[in-house]
Structures are given as C-alpha cells and as structure tokens.
C-alpha cells in the first residue's frame, strides 16, 4: 500500500561528480548541504537554490562528512586513508586543515552528541571520540575496551589523545567468510550516541552491535549479528535500532531486549544501504539498491512515499533536515553511487508532512508528486585541489582570487592500543 498524498518533491538535482556520492550532511541551521564523493570532492551548497559555496578536491576519497554546530561553518571530512580534515567555508574565504592526527583505517561514519559536544568516529575496526570545546576547538578523547591507565598528549595546543574503543575479541559469528581480512571482518560502519552521550552504540560489519560506556570505555553489551551489518540508526526513544544486513533488507532490533525483532525485506545487492528515522521517529527512510528510496510507516510497515531516482541507481547516502529557523520546510538529500552520479534535494512544507489514508497501489506505481519543477545544477567550476596532506611544513595556497586554502600537515599518529 502507498499513501495517496506525497508531500516530498524533488526541487534540485546536482550533477557533475566523477564517482559515488559517499556522504551528505546538512548544516544545523538548514541553510547549507555538504557532500563528499569517492573522487575526493567535498562541496558545500546553499539550500535550497544549489549555489556552490565551496568546492575542494582532496587527495583521498571522501568517506564521511559531518557539519559541526559552530558559528564558523565548520565541516569535518573523513577520508579513506584515515585522515580527518576540517573545512571552514565562509562567504569570502575557505580553509582546509588536516588535523594533527590520523586514524587507523577508513573513517566510515561521524556522529555528533549535543549534550557532551562529542564527535563519534567509526574508523577501521575502532571507534574514537573528538570533543568540541566551548571555544569551538577540537580535542581528541577516546576510550578503550581494554582499559589502561589514561594518558594525555598535547597536540597543537588543543588536541588530546587518551585511548580508543575497539571491537571486542572472542569468537566471531559462524557466517564469517574465511578469506576475508580481519580488518574487513571488524570494520566499524556506524556510531550513535545514547543516554545523553553517556553510552555509544557502534555497528561492526560481520560482528554485530556493541554498546560502550563512554566514561570508562567498558563494553556494556553486545548483540551478535546473524549475517552482516552495514549502516544503522537508533530511534529517539533509544529502544529500537534498524540496520542494513547487506543481504535481504533491514533488521529491526530491540535494544532493551537485545534481540532481533523482524526484517524489512528490501533488495540490497550487497550494498551497505543507509536508513534514517524521520518525522519524530514516526516514519523510516530506507536507502535503495535500485533507485527507489522509500518512506515507511513504523507502525504498519506501509510504504508512504517513494522518492524515485534513475532506475537501477544505488542510493547509499542520505541526510535529513527540519529546515532552518522560519523556513517552514523539511529536506531530504540523497546521493547516488556509480560514475555519473548526482545529489537530489527533496522538500516538503513542514505543516503538510502528513500522509492521507492509503489506497491499494503496488510499489512500482508509486511516484513523487510533481508539485515543484525541479532544478538541475552542475559543478562547472573546477575544485580547489589540495595536492598533498603529507607532513613537511604548513603551507598556504591561493588557487583563485578571494579563496584561501590552508593545509596543515599531520604531525602525529596515535599509537595502536
């Protein structure tokens, strides 16, 4: 069944990328959208018009992006090689800073905790923490499942390293393929804070869901997965978690009972598809391996709307935003995978985001309502290329008038614990 009313309409399509869109993040005020691509491109667009505020090209693929709630328009960019980059884009300049540490393994996910000003990082087979100070500076903290006497290193005056969380050892699920590398088997794919930031839940591919106590670093509980786990999300009530299982859809877990409840069947083709709770957790937004992103009612499992993309396109990244102050709109951003990729921006008026009584319609018949004529924009201007983030000395380059790109080298790599 599909609802009659379909409040979301595609208002903008951004093209011109050379590889898969890997990550999307709205600014806290809803006025900007940051995106990252596997070709190394990081761009920031003005919402909803699509004007390019900033565009850079990093030497490594971008794997994750997070807008920080600062007044300096700061975006954290995680890369495949483990480097974490901060980008500050303003109207008259932008800065690119390679932070003074790198992580073990690719940075698959970044998550912000408002209560404690922490940034959770899924990097390789570990989970690390960043702390945002009152002055907007970043400090590095983390905890380890094998808790040791903590130590502190001062880095550039404001960065701190304590230790890290790691995937627990012990027996692996029987479904593990023997030819897979250990780093692949324990890859951290998502992180979510719970209980006002006192606990953190991480998903590990081929392992399961692991809940950590943030203060002590101890593991509180583990839910082993039956198959695999890709992306995951936790509901606002912190009781339910939905994770892509990379096989036949999305698994819903009860975190209090610590058990699998049911599976929502969606063809994934092995893609780690994204999933998000939306509309005050009443509905769920599912990624897609075939171009049909769907909004589903949690209570009835009914498809409420399909956000159609090009047939056969895998949608592996999404972001949501309630809109900035006074805008009265809700936004959904989706990004495709492949070679000729794009980002789509979907909009609905906040007061009209409701779905009427359903009629019996097959999923193939559902389509977005053409309430707004979509606009297409392309990344015509060349990116400001950051050629190298390797350490020699800090340098500043000006590829275009009025644009400043500052690159600071990686001075320190934390030891493996």
N, C-alpha and C positions, 0 to 999 in steps of 0.2 A: 504494500500500500504506500502511496505517496500523497502528501498533503496537497490540497488544491492551491493554496497561496504559497508563493515562493519569494520571500522578501529580498533575498540577495541577488543583486545583478552585477555583472562584470562591468566595471567602469574604466578599466585601464589594463592594457597589455604591454609589457616592456620586453623588447626583443634585443638581439644583438650580442648575446652571450655565445661563447665558443664551447662550453662544456656544461655539465649538470649543475643546476642550482642546488646547493647543499644546505643553505640556512637562510632564515628570514627572521627579522626582529623589528617590532615597532618601537619608536621612542615612547617614553612614559606619557607624554602629552598627546600622542597620536598624530603628530604633525609630520613625522618622518618615518621612512621604512628603510632599514638596512638589509642588504642581501650579500651573500657570498657564493662564489662559484668555484667549481673544481679547476677552472682555468686560472685561478689566483686572483680573480677580480673581486673587489669589495666596493660596493656602490651604495650611496645614500640618496633616496629620492624624497621629494616633497609630496605629502599626501594631501588631497587626492590627485593633484594635477600631473605628477610624474616628472617634474623638473629635476634634473640631476644636480644635487647639492655637492656631491663629492664622488670621485671615482679613482681608485688606485689599483695597481696590479702588483701583487706580492709574488715572491719567487716560488712559493709553495702553494698547493691547493688549499683553499679555504674550506674548513670542515664544520665550523660553528661560529655563531655570531650572537652577541648579547648587548643590547642597549643598556647602559648604566643610568640610574636616576640622578644624574648630576646636572648642574646648570652649565656645563661645558660641552654638552652634546657629545659625550664620550661613548665610543663603541668598542667593545672587546672583540677581537677576531682570533679564533683558534685555527691553527694550521695543521696540515697533515704531518709535518715533521716535529710537532710538539711545541713549536714556538707560539707564544701568546703575544698579540700585538694590540696596542691601544690606538684608536684613531679618534681625533677630536676635530670635528668639522664645523666651521663657523662660516658666516657669510663672506668673509674676506680672506680666510686662510684655512689650511688644514694641516694637522700634524700627524705623522705616523711614527710611533715609538715602539721599538722592540723592547719589551720588558726585560729586566735584568735576570731572567731565569728562563729555562725551557723545561718542558715536561717530557716524561718518558712515554713515548707512543703518541698517536694522533689524538688531538683534542676533539672528541666526538660530541660533547654537549657542554653547555654553560647554563647555569641557573642562578637566579638572584633571590636572596632571602631578605625581605624588607625589614623584619624585626631585628635581625642581627647584623644587617649590612654585609652579609657573606655572599660570595660567589662560589657556587659548587662547580667543579670541573671534572668531567669524565675524561681521563687521559690514559690511554693504553689500558693496562689491567689495574689501574688505580683510580682513586677519587681524591682530589685535592681541594683546598679551600683558599680563597682570597678574601681579605677583609677590606672593606671600604671605610676609611677613616672619616671623621667629621669634616675634615677639610677637603674631602673628595679624593684623597690619595689612596693608593692601593697598598695593602700589606698582605704578605703571604703567610697563612697559617694552615696547618693541616694536622691530621691525627692518624695514628696507625693502628691496625687491628692487632698487631703485636706491640703493645705499648711499651715504650722505652722512656728513660729519663729525658724529658724535653730539653731542647737546646735552641738557641736563637742566634741567627746571623743577621747582621745589619747589611742591607743591600741598598745602595744609592740613597741612604738616609731614611727610606720609608718602606722598604720591602723586608719581610721577615719570613724565615723558613723554620718550621718546627719539625714536622714529620708528615706522614701521609697515611691515608687509609688504603688498604689493599684487599683484593679479593681473597676470601678465606681459602685455606688449603683443604686437604681432605679428599674424599672420594668425589670424583666427577660423575655426572649422570651417565647412565649406560648408553645413551644415544650419541655420545661423542664419536665423531669420526676419527680413527686413529691417525690418519695422515695430516690432521690439522695441527698447526703450530700451537704451542702453549699460549703465546701472545694472542692468537685469534680466539682460543677457547675461553679466555677470561677477559675479553675486550669489554670495557665499560661503555655502555651505549647511551644511558640517560641517568640523570640525577634529579631528585625532587626533595625539597625541604619539607618537614612536617613539624607539628607541635611548636610553632613559633620559632623554628630554627634549631631546636634542641636535638632533633633527630634528622637524619638524612637517609633516604632510600635510594639505592643505586641498582640499576639492572646490568647484569653481566651476560653477554652472549654465551650460550651453551652452559650457563651455570644457574642463574636464577635471580631472585630479588634479595638484596641484602640491606638490612636496616642497621645504621650505625648510631651510636650515641656521639654527638658532635664534641662534647666536652672531654670525654675520656677516650674516645676512639674505639671503644669496645663494640663488638657485634651484638646487637640485641636479639635478632632473629634472622633466619634465612628461609625463603620459600624456594626450594629447588624447582627448576622448570622441567617440564616433560620433554620439550623439544628445544627450541631456541628462543631467544628474546632479542628483538630489535629495539625500536623506540617504545617508550612507555610514558604514562602520565598518571597523576594521582588526583582524585576528586577533592573538592574543597572540604568535604566532611572528613577526609583522610581515612575513610573506611574502605574505599574501593580504588583499585588500580587497574588500568587497561594497558595491555602490552601486545605489540605485534609479535606473532610467533614465527614469522618467516615461512610458514608452511600453508596454512589454510585460513588465516584470518587473525582476529584479535581476541586474546584471552582476558576475561574479567576475573580479578582476584578479590577476595575479601581479606583485607589486611589484618582485621581483628581476629578472624578465624584462621587466617594464614592458609588459605586453600583456594584452589581454582574453582570458580562457580560455573562458568559457561564460556563457550567460544562463539563469537560472531563471525560467521563464515564470509570471508572476503578473499578473492583470489589475489595472492601476493607475489607469486612467481619468484619467491626468494628475496624480494626487496624488503629492507627494513623500513616499513611504512610508518608515517607519523600518525599520532592520534592526540586529540585535544578535547577536554571538557569545555563547553561553551554555554553561554546564556545562563549564568549562575548554576552551572552543572546540570541543568535540565536536559541538555542535549549533548551529543558527542559528534565530533568532526573526525571522519576517518580518511586517511590518505588512500591513494589508489595506485594500482599497477597498470590500469587500462584507461586512465583519463577521467574516470567518473568519481570525483570526490563526493561523499555523501554526508548529510547531516541526519543523525538518527536520534529518535526519542529514547531516553534511557529506560523509561518505564515499560514501553510497548515494543521496543526494538523496531519500530516502524521508520521507514525512510521518509524524512520530511522534505528534503530537497536534494537535488543533485547539482553540483557545480561542475558543469561539463567542460572538459578540455579537449585537446586534439585526441582523437581515438588512438588508443594504444600507448599514450604517454604515461610514464610513471611519475606520480606526484609524491616526492619523498621529503618535502619540507613544507611546513605551513606555519602561519602566525596569526594571532587574533588580537584585536584591539577594540576597546569600548568606545574609542573616539576621544578626542581632546575636550577640554572644558568648553561647553557651549556649542559643540559641533552637532550633538544630537544624532550621531551616526555610529554604527558598528562596522568594523572592517575585518575581512579575512584576506590574507595574502597566501598564494600558493605558487610553488615553483616546480618546474618540470625537470626531468633528467634526460640525458642524451647529448646530442650535438647541437641541434637547432632548438635551443631551449628558450624559455620565457618565464616571466613572472606575471601573474594575474592578480589584480586587486578587485575584490568584491565588496559591495557596500549595501547596507540596509539602514533605513532610518530606525533609530533606537526605539521609537514608540510603535513601530509597525513590525518588530521582530516577533511575530507570533504566527502560528500555523493553524489554518482552519481545519474543520473536520475532514478526514481523509476520504478519498474515493479509491476504488479498486483500480490501480494502474500498475502495470509492470515497471520494473526499474528502467527498462530500455525506453519507455515512453516519457519518462520524466525529463524536463528540460528547464533551464532558468528562464524566468520571465524577462522579456526584453524591455524593461521599464526605462532603462537608460542606455543611450547609444554609447557603446564602449569606445575608448580612445586607444590608439596604439602609438607607442613611442619607441624610439630605438636609441641605443647607446652610440651615437655618432662620434662624439669626441673621444680621442684616444685617452686611455687611462694614464695617470701619473705613475710611472713604473718605478717600483722600489727594486733595484737590481740585486741588492745583497744585504742580508742582515747579519753577516758574519762579523766577528769582533776584530777590529783594528783600532778604530777611533770613531768618536761621534762625528757625524758629518751632516751638513745641511745642503740641500739642493733645491733649486727653483726651476722646475721644468716649464712653467708658464708664468706670465706676469700675475702677481697677486696670489700665487699659490706657493706655499712653503711646505716642503716635505722634510721633516727631521727624522733621521734614523739613528737610534741609539743601539749599540751592539749588545749582544747577550754576554754579560760579564760572568755569569755564574750558572752552573747546572747543579741542582741539588743531588746529593748522593742517593743511591738506591738503598732503601732500608728493607 
